[in-house]
Amino acid sequence: MGMSVGQESGDDDIPMSDINTTPLVDVMLVLLIIFLIAVPVVLQSIPVQLPTVAYEVTQTKPENVNLSVRAGPGGECEVYWNLTRVDSDELLDKAVKQLEDLIKDVGGPENVTEENMPEAHIRGDINTPYRCIGGAVITMQRAGFARVGFISQPNPLVNQ
């Protein structure tokens, strides 16, 4: 390593115009190493296995509940049980009644299985706010429906 102390001539009044970049490079290399070590620690996340998207054919059973949800005039949520419009209280009452009738028909809650348990299928308009669809999901879950799903139109351009 060499270091320049000044010019060879005896004139000491001329300032040195060369910049010593060695300390700058040393600091930059240290920062680079620090960032290379710190970035993977910051970017770590909780390992989560995300579901793969697959279209399943809907198994239509007569006991399934078909709901349609859309935004009405003025931002009001419109929920339809089959073709009948219901508000959130009526939706909860109808859903609870359907499950009570099912329990009575199968002979008690111990006879309810996943095969005879009805599902709630929700068709949400694309322009419907999430609060409307989320409200229908929560209401059906409060009523006791274990399986609440969404009916969607598959993209015709995607090959399965």
C-alpha positions in Angstrom: 0.0 0.0 0.0 1.2 3.4 -0.8 0.3 6.8 0.4 0.9 10.1 -1.2 2.2 12.7 1.1 2.6 15.5 -1.4 4.5 16.4 -4.4 8.2 15.7 -4.8 9.1 19.3 -5.2 9.9 21.3 -2.1 6.9 23.6 -2.6 4.6 22.8 0.4 2.1 25.6 -0.2 0.3 23.7 -3.1 -2.7 21.7 -1.7 -3.1 18.1 -2.6 -5.8 17.7 -5.2 -6.1 13.9 -5.1 -9.0 12.4 -3.0 -8.1 9.3 -1.0 -11.0 6.9 -1.9 -9.7 4.0 0.2 -11.7 4.8 3.3 -14.8 5.4 1.2 -14.5 2.0 -0.5 -13.9 0.4 2.9 -17.1 1.9 4.3 -19.1 1.0 1.3 -17.9 -2.7 1.5 -18.8 -2.8 5.2 -22.3 -1.5 4.4 -22.7 -3.9 1.6 -21.8 -6.8 3.8 -24.2 -5.6 6.5 -27.1 -5.3 4.0 -26.4 -8.7 2.5 -26.6 -10.2 6.0 -29.6 -8.1 7.2 -31.9 -8.3 4.2 -32.7 -12.0 4.4 -33.5 -11.6 8.1 -36.0 -8.8 7.3 -37.6 -10.7 4.4 -38.3 -13.8 6.3 -42.0 -14.6 6.7 -44.2 -17.2 8.3 -44.3 -20.3 6.1 -47.8 -20.7 4.7 -48.9 -23.2 2.2 -51.3 -21.4 -0.1 -54.1 -23.3 -1.8 -54.0 -24.0 -5.4 -56.8 -22.6 -7.4 -58.9 -25.3 -9.1 -62.4 -25.2 -10.4 -64.7 -27.8 -9.0 -68.1 -28.6 -10.4 -70.8 -27.6 -8.0 -72.7 -30.5 -6.6 -76.3 -29.2 -6.5 -78.3 -30.8 -3.8 -81.9 -29.7 -3.0 -81.0 -28.8 0.6 -78.3 -26.3 -0.5 -79.0 -22.7 0.0 -78.4 -20.4 -3.1 -77.8 -16.8 -2.2 -77.3 -13.9 -4.6 -75.8 -10.7 -3.3 -75.6 -7.4 -5.1 -75.4 -3.7 -4.4 -78.7 -1.9 -4.6 -79.3 1.8 -5.2 -77.6 4.1 -2.7 -75.0 1.4 -1.7 -77.7 -0.8 0.0 -76.9 -4.5 0.1 -79.5 -6.8 -1.6 -79.5 -10.4 -0.6 -81.8 -13.0 -2.4 -82.6 -16.4 -1.0 -83.2 -18.2 -4.3 -85.4 -15.5 -5.9 -86.8 -14.0 -2.7 -85.2 -10.8 -1.3 -84.4 -11.0 2.4 -82.8 -8.7 4.9 -80.1 -9.9 7.3 -82.6 -10.9 10.1 -84.8 -12.9 7.7 -81.7 -14.5 6.3 -80.5 -15.6 9.7 -84.0 -16.9 10.6 -84.4 -18.8 7.4 -81.0 -20.4 7.6 -81.5 -21.5 11.3 -85.0 -22.9 10.4 -83.5 -24.9 7.5 -80.8 -26.4 9.7 -83.4 -27.2 12.5 -85.6 -28.9 9.9 -82.6 -30.9 8.7 -81.8 -32.0 12.2 -85.4 -33.0 12.8 -85.5 -35.0 9.5 -82.3 -37.0 10.2 -83.3 -37.8 13.7 -81.1 -35.5 15.8 -77.8 -33.7 15.7 -75.9 -36.9 16.2 -77.1 -38.1 12.7 -75.9 -35.0 10.9 -73.0 -35.9 8.7 -71.0 -34.0 6.1 -72.9 -35.7 3.3 -76.3 -34.6 4.5 -75.2 -31.1 5.8 -76.4 -28.4 3.4 -74.0 -25.9 1.9 -74.5 -22.2 1.3 -73.6 -21.1 -2.2 -73.1 -17.3 -2.6 -73.2 -15.6 -6.0 -71.8 -12.1 -5.6 -72.0 -9.5 -8.3 -68.6 -8.2 -9.4 -69.5 -4.6 -8.4 -70.8 -5.6 -5.0 -68.8 -4.2 -2.0 -67.1 -6.7 0.2 -69.2 -5.7 3.2 -72.3 -7.0 1.5 -70.8 -10.4 0.6 -69.0 -10.7 3.9 -72.2 -9.9 5.8 -73.9 -12.8 4.0 -71.0 -15.2 4.8 -71.0 -14.2 8.5 -74.8 -14.6 8.8 -74.7 -18.1 7.3 -71.9 -19.1 9.6 -73.8 -17.7 12.6 -76.7 -19.8 11.5 -74.6 -22.9 11.7 -73.6 -23.6 8.1 -70.2 -25.2 8.1 -69.6 -24.9 4.4 -70.1 -21.5 2.7 -68.7 -21.2 -0.8 -68.7 -18.8 -3.7 -70.1 -19.5 -7.1 -68.0 -17.9 -9.8 -67.8 -17.8 -13.6 -64.5 -19.5 -14.7 -62.3 -17.6 -17.1 -63.0 -19.1 -20.5 -59.4 -18.3 -21.6 -57.8 -20.6 -19.0 -57.4 -24.2 -20.0 -57.8 -26.7 -17.3 
